[in-house]
């Protein structure tokens, strides 16, 4: 345990941020799974709608610093590719 007052505060801040980031990451995984589920069912309209929601969530996470912006871009690209395969088929 830290003895320095500033480090004690820093530890509290880190715990708060960790909890917040974990919540956001969990929500991202859920939204991504919903897109893949819609793609698996072959429901193109639902897949597009869910992909839009997931892309928005990824952008928000990147802007808040939970994800790196390139990571968010890569995930959005892969989701879009999966959705486009469904709508093309």
C-alpha positions in Angstrom: 0.0 0.0 0.0 1.3 3.5 -0.9 2.3 5.8 1.9 2.4 9.0 -0.3 -0.9 11.0 -0.3 -0.8 11.7 -4.0 -0.3 8.0 -4.8 -3.2 7.0 -2.6 -5.4 9.4 -4.6 -4.0 8.1 -7.9 -4.9 4.5 -6.8 -8.4 5.6 -6.1 -8.7 7.3 -9.5 -7.2 4.2 -11.2 -9.9 1.9 -9.7 -12.7 4.3 -10.8 -11.3 4.4 -14.3 -10.8 0.7 -14.5 -14.4 0.1 -13.5 -15.7 2.6 -16.0 -13.5 1.2 -18.8 -14.6 -2.4 -18.0 -18.2 -1.4 -18.3 -17.7 0.3 -21.7 -15.7 -2.7 -23.0 -18.4 -5.1 -21.9 -21.0 -3.0 -23.7 -18.9 -3.0 -26.8 -18.6 -6.8 -26.8 -22.3 -7.1 -26.4 -23.1 -4.8 -29.3 -20.6 -6.6 -31.5 -22.1 -10.0 -30.6 -25.6 -8.6 -31.6 -24.2 -7.7 -35.0 -22.7 -11.1 -35.5 -25.9 -12.8 -34.4 -27.9 -10.8 -36.9 -25.4 -11.6 -39.6 -25.6 -15.3 -38.7 -29.4 -15.2 -39.0 -29.1 -13.6 -42.4 -31.3 -10.6 -41.3 -29.6 -7.8 -43.4 -31.8 -5.0 -42.1 -31.2 -5.8 -38.4 -27.5 -6.3 -39.1 -27.2 -2.9 -40.6 -29.1 -1.3 -37.7 -27.0 -3.0 -35.1 -23.8 -2.3 -37.0 -24.7 1.4 -36.9 -25.2 1.3 -33.1 -22.0 -0.7 -32.6 -20.0 1.8 -34.8 -21.4 4.7 -32.7 -20.4 2.9 -29.5 -16.9 2.2 -30.8 -16.5 5.9 -31.8 -17.6 7.0 -28.3 -15.2 4.6 -26.6 -12.3 5.8 -28.8 -13.1 9.4 -28.0 -13.2 8.7 -24.3 -9.8 6.9 -24.5 -11.1 3.4 -23.6 -9.9 2.2 -27.0 -7.3 3.5 -29.4 -8.8 5.2 -32.4 -7.2 2.7 -34.8 -8.5 -0.2 -32.8 -12.0 1.2 -33.1 -11.5 1.8 -36.8 -10.4 -1.8 -37.3 -13.3 -3.2 -35.4 -15.8 -1.0 -37.3 -14.3 -2.1 -40.6 -14.6 -5.7 -39.8 -18.2 -5.3 -38.7 -19.0 -3.4 -41.9 -17.3 -6.2 -43.9 -19.4 -8.9 -42.2 -22.6 -6.9 -42.7 -21.8 -6.2 -46.4 -21.3 -10.0 -47.0 -24.7 -10.6 -45.6 -26.5 -7.9 -47.6 -24.6 -9.0 -50.8 -25.7 -12.6 -50.4 
